[in-house]
Amino acid sequence: MTVKIKRVRIENFCCLHKVDVSFEDITSFIGPTGVGKSTVLRALDWFFNGEKALALSDDDVHSAAEGGRISVEVEFDGLTDHDRQVLGRYAPDGAANVSI
């Protein structure tokens, strides 16, 4: 697949209560220690690889979370016919982008 990540929305994961990150062709994470740069990457790892890469526990749920639910939503852009075929039911015919 050659799709591009356009945006990531993360809710209630570790130190990230509600975060929306937009991606460009090249995106850098810069900031002081403890603000969530690595946590964004961990959330993406969990999104793509699930429990086989990162087993989540109650400690991974943000302290302000209501209901204890972690959510990671990724918006892909620039879908081709092949990408839509690989994504199956997640990408309707003719869709240029999709959020999962």
N, CA, C and O atoms as a MOPAC input file, in Angstrom:
PM7 MOZYME 1SCF
protein

 N      0.83400 1    -1.18400 1     0.00000 1
 C      0.00000 1     0.00000 1     0.00000 1
 C      0.87600 1     1.24400 1     0.00000 1
 O      1.94500 1     1.26500 1     0.61000 1
 N      0.42300 1     2.25600 1    -0.67300 1
 C      1.16400 1     3.51500 1    -0.73700 1
 C      0.36200 1     4.65000 1    -0.12400 1
 O      0.60600 1     5.81600 1    -0.43700 1
 N     -0.57800 1     4.33700 1     0.73300 1
 C     -1.41100 1     5.37800 1     1.32300 1
 C     -0.59600 1     6.26000 1     2.25700 1
 O      0.46200 1     5.86900 1     2.75000 1
 N     -1.10800 1     7.43600 1     2.47900 1
 C     -0.43900 1     8.41500 1     3.33000 1
 C     -1.30200 1     8.65800 1     4.56300 1
 O     -2.52000 1     8.80500 1     4.45600 1
 N     -0.67100 1     8.69800 1     5.72700 1
 C     -1.38700 1     9.07400 1     6.93800 1
 C     -1.57600 1    10.58700 1     6.89500 1
 O     -0.60800 1    11.34200 1     6.80400 1
 N     -2.82100 1    11.01300 1     6.96100 1
 C     -3.14400 1    12.44000 1     6.91500 1
 C     -3.35600 1    13.01100 1     8.31500 1
 O     -2.97300 1    14.14600 1     8.59700 1
 N     -3.97100 1    12.20800 1     9.19100 1
 C     -4.30800 1    12.69500 1    10.52300 1
 C     -4.44300 1    11.51600 1    11.46900 1
 O     -4.83400 1    10.42000 1    11.06800 1
 N     -4.11200 1    11.75700 1    12.73200 1
 C     -4.29800 1    10.75400 1    13.77800 1
 C     -4.99300 1    11.42900 1    14.95500 1
 O     -4.58100 1    12.49700 1    15.40800 1
 N     -6.04600 1    10.79300 1    15.43900 1
 C     -6.75200 1    11.27700 1    16.63100 1
 C     -6.60600 1    10.21100 1    17.70400 1
 O     -6.96500 1     9.05200 1    17.49700 1
 N     -6.07300 1    10.61500 1    18.85600 1
 C     -5.82600 1     9.69200 1    19.95900 1
 C     -6.58300 1    10.19900 1    21.18400 1
 O     -6.50500 1    11.37400 1    21.54100 1
 N     -7.31400 1     9.28700 1    21.81500 1
 C     -8.04900 1     9.65200 1    23.02500 1
 C     -7.75500 1     8.65500 1    24.13400 1
 O     -7.83800 1     7.44200 1    23.94600 1
 N     -7.40900 1     9.20000 1    25.29300 1
 C     -7.27100 1     8.43500 1    26.54200 1
 C     -6.14600 1     7.41800 1    26.54300 1
 O     -6.24800 1     6.38400 1    27.20200 1
 N     -5.07300 1     7.69600 1    25.81400 1
 C     -3.93300 1     6.77800 1    25.78600 1
 C     -2.76900 1     7.39700 1    26.54600 1
 O     -2.21700 1     8.41700 1    26.13300 1
 N     -2.40800 1     6.78200 1    27.64200 1
 C     -1.31000 1     7.23000 1    28.51200 1
 C     -1.47200 1     8.70800 1    28.86300 1
 O     -2.48100 1     9.08100 1    29.46100 1
 N     -0.51100 1     9.55500 1    28.51100 1
 C     -0.56800 1    10.98200 1    28.86200 1
 C     -1.41200 1    11.79400 1    27.88100 1
 O     -1.56300 1    13.00200 1    28.06500 1
 N     -1.95800 1    11.17100 1    26.86000 1
 C     -2.72300 1    11.88900 1    25.83700 1
 C     -4.22000 1    11.72300 1    26.08400 1
 O     -4.78300 1    10.64900 1    25.87100 1
 N     -4.85900 1    12.81300 1    26.54100 1
 C     -6.29400 1    12.74900 1    26.80100 1
 C     -7.06800 1    12.85100 1    25.49000 1
 O     -7.82700 1    11.94300 1    25.15100 1
 N     -6.88900 1    13.94100 1    24.75200 1
 C     -7.50600 1    14.11500 1    23.43400 1
 C     -6.52300 1    14.87900 1    22.56700 1
 O     -6.27100 1    16.06400 1    22.78900 1
 N     -5.96900 1    14.19000 1    21.57400 1
 C     -4.93700 1    14.77900 1    20.71800 1
 C     -5.28600 1    14.51600 1    19.26300 1
 O     -5.69100 1    13.41300 1    18.89500 1
 N     -5.12400 1    15.54500 1    18.44200 1
 C     -5.34700 1    15.43900 1    17.00900 1
 C     -4.07000 1    15.91300 1    16.32900 1
 O     -3.68500 1    17.07300 1    16.47400 1
 N     -3.40500 1    15.01700 1    15.58000 1
 C     -2.13400 1    15.33500 1    14.92900 1
 C     -2.32300 1    15.26500 1    13.42100 1
 O     -2.74800 1    14.23800 1    12.89300 1
 N     -2.00600 1    16.35600 1    12.72800 1
 C     -2.02600 1    16.37000 1    11.25400 1
 C     -0.63200 1    16.04700 1    10.74900 1
 O      0.36600 1    16.49000 1    11.31800 1
 N     -0.57200 1    15.26900 1     9.67300 1
 C      0.69900 1    14.86300 1     9.09800 1
 C      0.87900 1    15.49600 1     7.72300 1
 O     -0.07900 1    15.62600 1     6.96000 1
 N      2.09500 1    15.88200 1     7.41800 1
 C      2.48600 1    16.38900 1     6.11300 1
 C      3.37400 1    15.32600 1     5.46200 1
 O      3.49000 1    14.21600 1     5.98100 1
 N      4.00200 1    15.65800 1     4.32800 1
 C      4.91700 1    14.70200 1     3.69300 1
 C      6.02700 1    14.29900 1     4.65400 1
 O      6.43200 1    13.13700 1     4.69100 1
 N      6.51600 1    15.25900 1     5.43000 1
 C      7.49900 1    14.99400 1     6.48200 1
 C      6.97600 1    15.67000 1     7.74000 1
 O      6.67400 1    16.86300 1     7.73100 1
 N      6.86900 1    14.91000 1     8.81800 1
 C      6.37800 1    15.43800 1    10.08200 1
 C      7.39000 1    15.12300 1    11.16800 1
 O      7.86600 1    13.99300 1    11.27400 1
 N      7.71900 1    16.13200 1    11.98000 1
 C      8.65800 1    15.96700 1    13.09300 1
 C      7.92700 1    16.21200 1    14.39900 1
 O      7.04400 1    17.06600 1    14.47700 1
 N      8.29700 1    15.46200 1    15.41700 1
 C      7.78200 1    15.67800 1    16.76200 1
 C      8.89400 1    16.30600 1    17.58300 1
 O      9.93600 1    15.69100 1    17.80800 1
 N      8.66800 1    17.52700 1    18.02700 1
 C      9.66000 1    18.25100 1    18.80600 1
 C      8.98700 1    18.77400 1    20.06700 1
 O      7.89200 1    19.33400 1    20.00500 1
 N      9.63800 1    18.59200 1    21.20400 1
 C      9.08700 1    19.09600 1    22.45200 1
 C      9.84300 1    18.53700 1    23.63300 1
 O     10.68400 1    17.65000 1    23.48900 1
 N      9.53500 1    19.06800 1    24.81000 1
 C     10.23400 1    18.60900 1    26.00800 1
 C      9.85300 1    17.17900 1    26.37500 1
 O      8.88500 1    16.62500 1    25.85300 1
 N     10.61500 1    16.60300 1    27.26500 1
 C     10.36100 1    15.26300 1    27.76500 1
 C      9.00100 1    15.21500 1    28.44100 1
 O      8.62700 1    16.12300 1    29.18400 1
 N      8.26500 1    14.13900 1    28.17100 1
 C      7.01500 1    13.90500 1    28.87500 1
 C      5.77400 1    14.51600 1    28.26700 1
 O      4.71600 1    14.48700 1    28.89500 1
 N      5.86100 1    15.07600 1    27.05600 1
 C      4.66600 1    15.69700 1    26.46000 1
 C      3.90400 1    14.75800 1    25.53200 1
 O      2.80400 1    15.09400 1    25.09500 1
 N      4.46400 1    13.58200 1    25.21700 1
 C      3.71200 1    12.59400 1    24.45000 1
 C      4.23000 1    12.26900 1    23.06700 1
 O      3.52700 1    11.61300 1    22.29800 1
 N      5.42300 1    12.69700 1    22.71900 1
 C      5.96500 1    12.40300 1    21.37500 1
 C      6.04300 1    10.89400 1    21.14600 1
 O      5.54000 1    10.39400 1    20.14100 1
 N      6.65600 1    10.18400 1    22.05000 1
 C      6.78100 1     8.72700 1    21.91800 1
 C      5.43300 1     8.04000 1    22.07200 1
 O      5.21100 1     6.97600 1    21.49400 1
 N      4.54000 1     8.63100 1    22.83700 1
 C      3.22100 1     8.04400 1    23.04000 1
 C      2.41700 1     8.05100 1    21.74300 1
 O      1.66700 1     7.11000 1    21.48400 1
 N      2.55900 1     9.08900 1    20.92900 1
 C      1.90400 1     9.10800 1    19.61800 1
 C      2.39800 1     7.93000 1    18.78800 1
 O      1.60000 1     7.24600 1    18.14700 1
 N      3.70300 1     7.68900 1    18.79400 1
 C      4.27000 1     6.57400 1    18.02900 1
 C      3.82300 1     5.22800 1    18.59800 1
 O      3.56700 1     4.29400 1    17.83800 1
 N      3.72400 1     5.11600 1    19.92300 1
 C      3.22400 1     3.87700 1    20.54200 1
 C      1.77300 1     3.63000 1    20.14900 1
 O      1.38500 1     2.49000 1    19.89300 1
 N      0.96700 1     4.69200 1    20.09800 1
 C     -0.43600 1     4.54800 1    19.70700 1
 C     -0.54700 1     4.06500 1    18.26000 1
 O     -1.38500 1     3.22000 1    17.94700 1
 N      0.29600 1     4.60000 1    17.38600 1
 C      0.30600 1     4.14500 1    15.99200 1
 C      0.75700 1     2.68500 1    15.89500 1
 O      0.21400 1     1.91400 1    15.10300 1
 N      1.73500 1     2.31700 1    16.69100 1
 C      2.19200 1     0.92800 1    16.71500 1
 C      1.04400 1     0.00900 1    17.13500 1
 O      0.84500 1    -1.04900 1    16.53700 1
 N      0.29600 1     0.40700 1    18.15000 1
 C     -0.84200 1    -0.38600 1    18.59700 1
 C     -1.92100 1    -0.45400 1    17.51600 1
 O     -2.51800 1    -1.50900 1    17.30300 1
 N     -2.17700 1     0.67500 1    16.82600 1
 C     -3.17500 1     0.70700 1    15.75600 1
 C     -2.82800 1    -0.29400 1    14.65300 1
 O     -3.68100 1    -1.07100 1    14.22600 1
 N     -1.57400 1    -0.27300 1    14.19500 1
 C     -1.17200 1    -1.11000 1    13.06800 1
 C     -0.88600 1    -2.55900 1    13.45500 1
 O     -1.13400 1    -3.46300 1    12.65600 1
 N     -0.37700 1    -2.79700 1    14.64900 1
 C      0.08400 1    -4.13200 1    15.02200 1
 C     -0.70500 1    -4.78100 1    16.14500 1
 O     -0.52000 1    -5.96700 1    16.42000 1
 N     -1.57200 1    -4.03900 1    16.79400 1
 C     -2.43000 1    -4.58100 1    17.84400 1
 C     -1.65900 1    -5.14000 1    19.01700 1
 O     -0.54700 1    -4.71200 1    19.32300 1
 N     -2.27300 1    -6.09700 1    19.65700 1
 C     -1.71200 1    -6.67700 1    20.87600 1
 C     -0.38900 1    -7.41300 1    20.64500 1
 O      0.38800 1    -7.58800 1    21.58400 1
 N     -0.12400 1    -7.84700 1    19.40400 1
 C      1.13300 1    -8.56800 1    19.17900 1
 C      2.33900 1    -7.64100 1    19.32900 1
 O      3.45200 1    -8.10700 1    19.57100 1
 N      2.12200 1    -6.32600 1    19.18700 1
 C      3.21400 1    -5.36900 1    19.34400 1
 C      3.19600 1    -4.70700 1    20.71800 1
 O      4.24400 1    -4.46400 1    21.31600 1
 N      1.98900 1    -4.41800 1    21.21200 1
 C      1.88000 1    -3.63500 1    22.43900 1
 C      0.62900 1    -4.06100 1    23.19000 1
 O     -0.48300 1    -3.68700 1    22.81500 1
 N      0.80500 1    -4.83900 1    24.24400 1
 C     -0.32400 1    -5.24500 1    25.06800 1
 C     -0.69000 1    -4.08300 1    25.99200 1
 O      0.15000 1    -3.57700 1    26.73500 1
 N     -1.95100 1    -3.67200 1    25.93300 1
 C     -2.40500 1    -2.55600 1    26.75000 1
 C     -2.90300 1    -3.05600 1    28.10100 1
 O     -3.39100 1    -4.17800 1    28.23400 1
 N     -2.76100 1    -2.18300 1    29.10200 1
 C     -3.26000 1    -2.50500 1    30.44100 1
 C     -4.04300 1    -1.30700 1    30.96400 1
 O     -4.13100 1    -0.28000 1    30.29100 1
 N     -4.60300 1    -1.43200 1    32.14400 1
 C     -5.32600 1    -0.31800 1    32.76100 1
 C     -4.41700 1     0.88500 1    32.97100 1
 O     -4.89500 1     2.01900 1    32.99800 1
 N     -3.13200 1     0.66200 1    33.11600 1
 C     -2.17700 1     1.76100 1    33.29900 1
 C     -2.03000 1     2.62100 1    32.04500 1
 O     -1.55500 1     3.75400 1    32.12900 1
 N     -2.43000 1     2.09900 1    30.88300 1
 C     -2.33500 1     2.84700 1    29.63300 1
 C     -3.52600 1     3.77200 1    29.39500 1
 O     -3.51500 1     4.55900 1    28.44900 1
 N     -4.54900 1     3.68500 1    30.24000 1
 C     -5.72900 1     4.53100 1    30.10000 1
 C     -5.49100 1     5.84800 1    30.82700 1
 O     -5.07900 1     5.86000 1    31.98700 1
 N     -5.75200 1     6.95500 1    30.14000 1
 C     -5.58100 1     8.30000 1    30.71100 1
 C     -6.43200 1     8.44400 1    31.97000 1
 O     -7.54700 1     7.92500 1    32.02400 1
 N     -5.92100 1     9.13700 1    32.97000 1
 C     -6.61300 1     9.26700 1    34.25300 1
 C     -7.95600 1     9.99400 1    34.13700 1
 O     -8.82900 1     9.78900 1    34.98000 1
 N     -8.14400 1    10.83400 1    33.11900 1
 C     -9.40000 1    11.57000 1    32.93900 1
 C    -10.38900 1    10.84100 1    32.03400 1
 O    -11.45500 1    11.37300 1    31.72700 1
 N    -10.04900 1     9.64200 1    31.61100 1
 C    -10.91300 1     8.89800 1    30.68800 1
 C    -12.19000 1     8.46900 1    31.38200 1
 O    -12.17200 1     7.95300 1    32.50000 1
 N    -13.29500 1     8.69200 1    30.69700 1
 C    -14.57500 1     8.21200 1    31.19200 1
 C    -14.85600 1     6.86300 1    30.53200 1
 O    -14.91900 1     6.76100 1    29.30700 1
 N    -15.01800 1     5.85500 1    31.34200 1
 C    -15.31600 1     4.53700 1    30.80800 1
 C    -14.09300 1     3.69700 1    30.49600 1
 O    -14.24200 1     2.52400 1    30.15500 1
 N    -12.89900 1     4.24200 1    30.59900 1
 C    -11.67600 1     3.46600 1    30.40400 1
 C    -11.42900 1     3.00700 1    28.98700 1
 O    -10.78200 1     1.97900 1    28.78300 1
 N    -11.92600 1     3.73800 1    27.99500 1
 C    -11.76800 1     3.32900 1    26.59200 1
 C    -10.67600 1     4.14500 1    25.90700 1
 O    -10.67800 1     5.37400 1    25.96900 1
 N     -9.74600 1     3.45500 1    25.25700 1
 C     -8.69800 1     4.07900 1    24.44800 1
 C     -9.15400 1     4.06000 1    22.99800 1
 O     -9.69800 1     3.06100 1    22.52700 1
 N     -8.93300 1     5.16900 1    22.28700 1
 C     -9.32700 1     5.24900 1    20.88600 1
 C     -8.17000 1     5.81600 1    20.06500 1
 O     -7.58800 1     6.84200 1    20.41400 1
 N     -7.85300 1     5.13400 1    18.97700 1
 C     -6.85100 1     5.61200 1    18.02300 1
 C     -7.49200 1     5.55300 1    16.64500 1
 O     -7.81200 1     4.47300 1    16.14700 1
 N     -7.67700 1     6.71500 1    16.03100 1
 C     -8.28200 1     6.81100 1    14.70300 1
 C     -7.25000 1     7.37500 1    13.74000 1
 O     -6.62100 1     8.39500 1    14.02200 1
 N     -7.07700 1     6.71200 1    12.60400 1
 C     -6.11000 1     7.14400 1    11.60600 1
 C     -6.85300 1     7.45700 1    10.31300 1
 O     -7.66100 1     6.65800 1     9.83900 1
 N     -6.56900 1     8.63000 1     9.74900 1
 C     -7.14400 1     9.01500 1     8.46400 1
 C     -6.07200 1     8.86400 1     7.39200 1
 O     -4.99100 1     9.44600 1     7.48600 1
 N     -6.39100 1     8.07200 1     6.37600 1
 C     -5.48400 1     7.84200 1     5.26600 1
 C     -5.93400 1     8.68600 1     4.07900 1
 O     -7.12700 1     8.93600 1     3.90700 1
 N     -4.97700 1     9.12600 1     3.26200 1
 C     -5.26900 1     9.97800 1     2.11800 1
 C     -4.56400 1     9.41900 1     0.88400 1
 O     -3.57700 1     8.69200 1     1.00100 1
 N     -5.07300 1     9.76200 1    -0.29000 1
 C     -4.43200 1     9.35500 1    -1.53700 1
 C     -4.63800 1     7.89600 1    -1.88000 1
 O     -3.74700 1     7.25800 1    -2.44100 1
 N     -5.81500 1     7.35300 1    -1.54500 1
 C     -6.07700 1     5.94000 1    -1.81400 1
 C     -6.13800 1     5.64700 1    -3.30800 1
 O     -6.72000 1     6.40400 1    -4.08400 1
 N     -5.53200 1     4.54400 1    -3.68700 1
 C     -5.62200 1     4.03900 1    -5.06400 1
 C     -6.62700 1     2.89500 1    -5.08600 1
 O     -7.11300 1     2.47000 1    -4.03800 1
 N     -6.93800 1     2.39900 1    -6.27200 1
 C     -7.82400 1     1.24200 1    -6.38500 1
 C     -7.25900 1     0.05900 1    -5.60700 1
 O     -7.99700 1    -0.65300 1    -4.92600 1
 N     -5.95500 1    -0.14700 1    -5.71100 1
 C     -5.30000 1    -1.24400 1    -4.98900 1
 C     -5.44400 1    -1.05500 1    -3.47300 1
 O     -5.73800 1    -2.00900 1    -2.75300 1
 N     -5.23800 1     0.17100 1    -2.99300 1
 C     -5.37500 1     0.44700 1    -1.55900 1
 C     -6.78400 1     0.12700 1    -1.08200 1
 O     -6.95800 1    -0.49000 1    -0.03100 1
 N     -7.78800 1     0.54200 1    -1.84400 1
 C     -9.18100 1     0.28000 1    -1.47500 1
 C     -9.46000 1    -1.22100 1    -1.44900 1
 O    -10.21400 1    -1.70400 1    -0.60400 1
 N     -8.85300 1    -1.95000 1    -2.37300 1
 C     -9.02900 1    -3.39900 1    -2.40300 1
 C     -8.41400 1    -4.03000 1    -1.15400 1
 O     -9.02000 1    -4.90900 1    -0.54000 1
 N     -7.21800 1    -3.58600 1    -0.77800 1
 C     -6.54600 1    -4.13600 1     0.40100 1
 C     -7.31700 1    -3.78200 1     1.67700 1
 O     -7.43500 1    -4.60900 1     2.58100 1
 N     -7.84100 1    -2.55400 1     1.74900 1
 C     -8.57700 1    -2.11700 1     2.93000 1
 C     -9.98500 1    -2.71100 1     2.99900 1
 O    -10.62700 1    -2.68700 1     4.04900 1
 N    -10.45400 1    -3.24200 1     1.87500 1
 C    -11.75300 1    -3.93000 1     1.85400 1
 C    -12.90600 1    -3.05000 1     2.28600 1
 O    -13.09100 1    -1.95000 1     1.76500 1
 N    -13.67800 1    -3.53600 1     3.23600 1
 C    -14.89400 1    -2.84000 1     3.66700 1
 C    -14.62100 1    -1.49200 1     4.32700 1
 O    -15.54300 1    -0.69400 1     4.49900 1
 N    -13.37100 1    -1.22800 1     4.69900 1
 C    -13.03800 1     0.04500 1     5.33900 1
 C    -12.94900 1     1.19400 1     4.34200 1
 O    -13.03600 1     2.35700 1     4.73400 1
 N    -12.78000 1     0.88600 1     3.06400 1
 C    -12.60900 1     1.93100 1     2.04600 1
 C    -13.60800 1     1.71300 1     0.91400 1
 O    -13.41100 1     0.82800 1     0.08100 1
 N    -14.66800 1     2.50300 1     0.87100 1
 C    -15.67600 1     2.35900 1    -0.18500 1
 C    -15.09300 1     2.64800 1    -1.56900 1
 O    -14.10600 1     3.37200 1    -1.69800 1
 N    -15.70600 1     2.08400 1    -2.58500 1
 C    -15.28200 1     2.33300 1    -3.96400 1
 C    -15.24000 1     3.82300 1    -4.24000 1
 O    -16.16900 1     4.55300 1    -3.89500 1
 N    -14.15900 1     4.27500 1    -4.86200 1
 C    -14.00600 1     5.66300 1    -5.25900 1
 C    -13.54500 1     6.59700 1    -4.15200 1
 O    -13.29400 1     7.77100 1    -4.42400 1
 N    -13.42200 1     6.12900 1    -2.91800 1
 C    -13.00100 1     6.99800 1    -1.81300 1
 C    -11.52700 1     7.37200 1    -1.96800 1
 O    -10.68200 1     6.51000 1    -2.20500 1
 N    -11.22900 1     8.66600 1    -1.83400 1
 C     -9.84300 1     9.14400 1    -1.88700 1
 C     -9.19000 1     9.10800 1    -0.52300 1
 O     -7.96600 1     9.04000 1    -0.41500 1
 N    -10.01600 1     9.15500 1     0.53500 1
 C     -9.48000 1     9.05200 1     1.88000 1
 C    -10.45900 1     8.26800 1     2.75100 1
 O    -11.62700 1     8.10600 1     2.39800 1
 N     -9.97000 1     7.78800 1     3.88800 1
 C    -10.79100 1     6.98700 1     4.78600 1
 C    -10.23000 1     7.12200 1     6.20100 1
 O     -9.01900 1     7.22500 1     6.39600 1
 N    -11.12800 1     7.12000 1     7.17900 1
 C    -10.73600 1     7.12200 1     8.60000 1
 C    -11.09700 1     5.76900 1     9.19500 1
 O    -12.20800 1     5.26700 1     9.02300 1
 N    -10.13400 1     5.19800 1     9.89600 1
 C    -10.34700 1     3.89400 1    10.53400 1
 C     -9.97900 1     4.01400 1    12.00200 1
 O    -10.07700 1     3.03800 1    12.74500 1

